[in-house]
Every structure is written in C-alpha cells, then in structure tokens.
Amino acid sequence: MDQIVIQDFEVSYRVGVTNNERVRPQRLTLSITLDLDVTQAAKEEDVSKTIDYYQLSRRLLTFGEGRSWKLIETIAVHLTEMILRDFKPTAVSVEVKKFVVTEARWVSARVRRPQ
C-alpha cells in the first residue's frame, strides 16, 4: 500500500489532565500516515485522485479551536476519526507527541485504524 506521511506537524491544542494544564494551548506535534493507492493520481498527476495533504494540514491547524482534551490518546482517536471520515484513506495512523516530561524528549500516543 502506498502512503502519504506528514511528520512532526506542529499544532497548539489545549490538553492536560488538570484544569490548570488546559488553561492555554500547548505545543504538540502530530505525525500522520495515510494508506491509499496513489496509482491513478500519479498516472494522471491529478490531486483530486489522492489525498490533498495541504488541505489536511489546514484542518490539523484548526482542529483544536474551541476544544480541549484531558488525554493525548483522545486527541489521537478524534483526529483518526476525522481523517477517516473526511479524507477517506484506506487506513490512517496518528501519533500525538507532548513535551511535558522533563526527563524525556516527548511522550506520545499512537492510534492506527482501517477505513
């Protein structure tokens, strides 16, 4: 299966177990892997026959507006559901990285779902 990958895409979402942690948006990075067949898109060089990753990137930037979550796991699930519904890949993997544990480079949650 072919893939489109958006790696370490930076967003600001409100996330945290405590209310205080959710007061302001935090820097997160998202890595998205989309499984799809790109044969027709490549043959015809037609963006309408693939997933427009620029359009997806714009959705990722605004996805957190007016929302907050306690867990990065929930963000990963919600993003996966939106991508499957709106962009229709064969499968999608979403990894959400959070930078709050000082002894680690990051903590992440990864979700993979088929269509």
N, C-alpha and C positions, 0 to 999 in steps of 0.2 A: 504494500500500500504506500502511496505517495504521502508526503507530509508537508505542511507549512508550519514553520516554527516562529513564534515571537518570543524572544529570550530576554528575560530580566527587564521587562517593561515597567517603568516607574509610575506609580499612582499614589494618591493620598486618599485614604479611606479612614473613617472612624471605626476603630476596632480595639477591643480590650475587655478583659473580664470585669474590671471595676468601672464604675461610672466616671471616675476621675480620669482614667486612661482613655475614655471615649470623648473627652471634652473637645479635643482638637484632632483633626485628621493626622494620621501617621504615615510616614513613608513606608510603602510596601513595594515589592517587585513581583510581577506576575510572569510566569513562563507558560505559554500556551502552545500545545502541539495539536494540530488539526490533521486527522487522517482523511484523505479523499483521493479520488482518482483525477489526476490533472491532465490526462491524455488529450482530451478534446480542447481544453484551454491552451495547452502548449501547441497543439497542431494548428489551431486557428488564431493563436495569440489573442484570445478574447477573454477579458477579465470577467465577463458575465458568466463564463463557464467554469469559474473557480470561486474560491472564497476571497473576497476583497479584503485583504489584511489591513489596508488603511482604514476602511470603514469599521472593521472590528476594533482597531486601535482607538478610534474616536469613541466607540461605545465603552471601552475599558476605562477611558479617562473620566467619563461622566457617570459610570455605573454606581459610584458611591455617593452621588449627590443626594442629600436629604435622607440618607440611610446610615445605620450603624449596626455593628455586629459585636458579639462577645468573643467569637472564635474565628480564627483564620480558616478553620475547617468549614465553617458555614459559608464564608465568602467563596471558598473553592467550589463548594456544591452549587451555590447560587449562580456563579459565573458559568459553570459547566452546563447547568440547565438553560441559561440564556443563550449560550453559544449553540447548543444542540437545536434549540427551538428556532433561533433567528438566522443562523448561518448554515445549518444543515450539513455538518461534516459527517463522515461515516462513524467517526469516534473523536473524542477530544480528551486531552489531559490538561489539567490546570494545576499549577503549583503556585502557592502564595507564600512569599518569604517576608518575615517580620524581623526587625532588627532591635530586639529588646533585651536579650540575654547577653550581658557584657562578656561572658566567657566564651561565647560562640559567635561566629561570623553572622549567622542567622539561624532562625528556626523556621521550618516550612511545613506546610500541609499540601499533599498532592492527591488529586482525585482524577480518576480516569473512568469514562463512561462511553459505551457504544450508543449509536443512534437508536 
